[in-house]
């Protein structure tokens, strides 16, 4: 069913005579998206034309996967929250009348959502929870306040890494394909001094 907001009537006028009226729906157009890469939970802006005055049942799909939560809508701009379950690929606006309008490609940045534990001495095994780390480590890395860590397990939503011997308190960062995640603070604790026998 056509979107009434974008529906127009086409008439052909020849002299004083007019043809029969024919309904026509103006398709929306995506001109740009910003940013082109972001972590889940970030705000994305679509700029374009003919989006209509209200969202209706329209939605934005990320790489053909999850739909983003739309937070603002106008005829020329849409703002949405990037969903965690989406995939890298072309961003698509699915209109209320069933057609799909594709924009430019969108890429997910890795995101850390938590560290377990978030403090401990060097050599502690730390579980890093998040999303879009990738299925395998490859050349990707984990750093503790800039110091490269040894990784013992790697998955798209969870990594296990050991606190480096020279690490100091500061942010833990996951680097995937040259893109850095957000930093989450880890406190390096000094073990208690051993007592003489």
C-alpha positions in Angstrom: 0.0 0.0 0.0 1.5 3.3 -1.0 2.7 5.8 1.6 0.1 8.6 1.7 2.8 11.1 2.8 4.7 10.6 -0.5 1.8 10.0 -2.8 1.1 12.5 -5.6 -1.3 12.5 -8.5 0.0 12.7 -12.0 -2.1 14.4 -14.7 -1.3 15.2 -18.3 -2.7 18.5 -19.5 -3.2 19.0 -23.3 -4.6 22.5 -23.9 -7.7 22.7 -21.7 -8.1 19.0 -21.4 -6.7 16.8 -18.6 -6.1 13.1 -18.6 -7.3 10.7 -15.9 -5.5 11.0 -12.6 -2.8 8.4 -11.9 -1.4 7.9 -8.4 2.4 8.0 -8.1 4.6 7.5 -5.0 7.8 9.5 -4.6 10.6 7.2 -3.5 12.8 8.3 -0.6 16.5 8.7 -1.3 19.5 8.3 1.0 22.2 10.9 0.2 24.6 10.1 3.0 25.0 8.4 6.4 27.1 9.5 9.3 29.2 8.1 10.7 30.1 5.4 8.1 31.5 3.2 10.9 30.5 3.1 14.6 30.0 0.7 17.5 26.6 -0.7 18.6 24.7 1.7 20.7 26.0 4.7 18.7 23.7 7.2 17.0 23.6 7.1 13.2 22.1 9.9 11.0 20.7 9.4 7.5 20.4 12.4 5.3 18.2 12.4 2.2 14.9 13.3 0.6 11.2 12.2 0.7 11.4 10.2 3.9 7.9 11.5 4.8 6.6 13.4 7.8 6.4 10.4 10.1 8.1 7.0 10.5 5.0 4.8 10.3 6.3 1.2 10.0 9.5 2.1 8.2 12.7 0.7 9.6 16.5 0.7 9.0 18.3 -2.6 8.5 22.1 -2.9 9.2 23.7 -5.2 6.6 20.3 -6.9 6.1 20.3 -8.0 9.7 19.0 -6.3 12.8 16.9 -3.1 12.7 18.0 0.0 14.4 15.8 1.9 16.9 14.7 5.1 15.3 15.0 8.1 17.6 14.1 11.0 15.3 12.4 11.4 12.0 11.8 14.2 9.5 11.4 14.3 5.7 15.1 14.9 5.2 16.8 13.3 8.2 16.5 10.1 10.2 18.4 9.3 13.4 18.7 5.7 14.7 20.6 3.8 17.4 23.0 1.2 15.9 21.8 -2.3 17.0 24.2 -4.9 18.5 23.0 -7.7 16.3 23.6 -6.2 12.9 26.3 -7.0 10.4 28.8 -5.1 8.2 27.3 -4.2 4.8 24.9 -2.0 3.0 22.5 0.0 5.2 18.8 -0.2 4.0 15.8 1.9 4.6 12.7 -0.4 4.4 9.7 1.9 3.6 6.2 1.6 4.9 4.9 0.5 1.5 7.4 -2.4 1.2 10.1 -1.1 -1.0 13.8 -0.9 0.1 16.2 2.0 -0.4 19.9 1.3 0.0 22.5 3.7 1.3 26.2 3.4 1.5 28.0 0.6 3.3 28.2 0.7 7.1 30.9 -1.0 9.2 30.7 -2.0 12.9 33.5 -1.0 15.2 34.4 -3.4 18.0 32.8 -2.6 21.4 33.7 -3.6 24.9 30.8 -3.9 27.3 32.6 -5.2 30.4 35.7 -6.7 32.0 35.7 -9.6 34.5 37.5 -8.9 36.7 38.1 -5.2 36.2 41.1 -5.2 38.6 43.9 -7.6 39.6 47.7 -8.1 39.5 49.7 -8.8 36.4 49.2 -12.2 34.9 45.5 -12.2 35.8 43.2 -13.7 33.2 40.6 -11.2 32.1 37.4 -11.9 30.2 36.5 -9.1 27.8 32.8 -9.1 26.9 31.4 -7.1 23.9 30.5 -7.4 20.3 32.0 -7.4 16.7 35.4 -8.7 17.7 35.4 -11.1 14.8 35.3 -14.9 15.0 39.1 -15.4 15.0 42.0 -13.3 16.4 44.1 -13.2 13.3 46.2 -10.1 13.5 43.8 -8.4 15.9 45.1 -7.4 19.4 44.2 -6.5 23.0 46.2 -3.9 24.9 46.2 -3.0 28.6 47.0 0.8 28.8 48.9 0.4 25.5 50.8 -2.8 26.4 50.1 -5.7 24.2 48.5 -8.7 26.0 48.6 -12.4 25.3 45.3 -13.7 24.2 44.2 -17.2 25.3 40.7 -17.3 23.7 39.0 -15.2 21.0 35.3 -15.0 19.9 33.1 -12.4 18.3 31.5 -11.5 21.7 34.1 -12.6 24.2 37.9 -12.6 24.6 40.2 -13.9 27.3 43.5 -12.1 27.7 46.3 -12.1 30.4 47.3 -8.8 32.1 50.9 -8.1 30.7 53.8 -8.1 33.2 54.6 -4.4 32.4 50.9 -3.2 32.3 49.8 -0.3 34.4 46.3 0.8 35.3 44.3 2.3 32.3 42.1 1.4 29.5 41.7 -2.0 27.9 41.3 -1.7 24.1 40.5 -4.3 21.4 41.9 -3.5 18.0 40.1 -5.3 15.1 41.2 -4.8 11.5 42.9 -1.5 12.5 39.8 -0.2 14.3 40.0 0.5 18.0 37.2 -0.3 20.4 36.2 2.0 23.3 38.5 1.8 26.3 37.3 0.2 29.6 39.5 0.9 32.6 41.4 -1.9 34.3 43.2 -1.4 37.6 46.5 -3.2 38.0 46.9 -4.2 41.7 50.2 -4.7 43.5 50.3 -8.1 45.2 50.9 -7.9 49.0 54.5 -8.2 50.1 55.4 -11.7 51.3 56.1 -12.1 54.9 59.4 -13.6 56.0 59.1 -17.0 57.5 
